[in-house]
Amino acid sequence: MEKATIIGIDLAKRVFQVHAAAKDGRPVLRKKVSRAQLLGFLAKQPRAIVAMEACCGAHFLGRTFAAQGHTVRLSMCSPT
């Protein structure tokens, strides 16, 4: 797999959608990952920016991913 510089994670209860992109924006990975597999999966990835929507679970995961060496970015939802 080509090196991903940014990894986006769509958070859910049981299955997460992971999308990784190269430096030029080309997708290099699209994968469904279960909750039990997520931490191990990200630990195996090269250090990258990990982007998630800010919610209660995202803060815990963000701290965990940062401890693995990733740079974490949480985005706020705009009210509708």
Secondary structure, DSSP 8 states (H G I E B T S, - for coil): ----SEEEEE--SSEEEEEEE-TTS-EEEEEEEEHHHHHHHHHHS-S-EEEEE-SHHHHHHHHHHHHTT-EEEEE-----
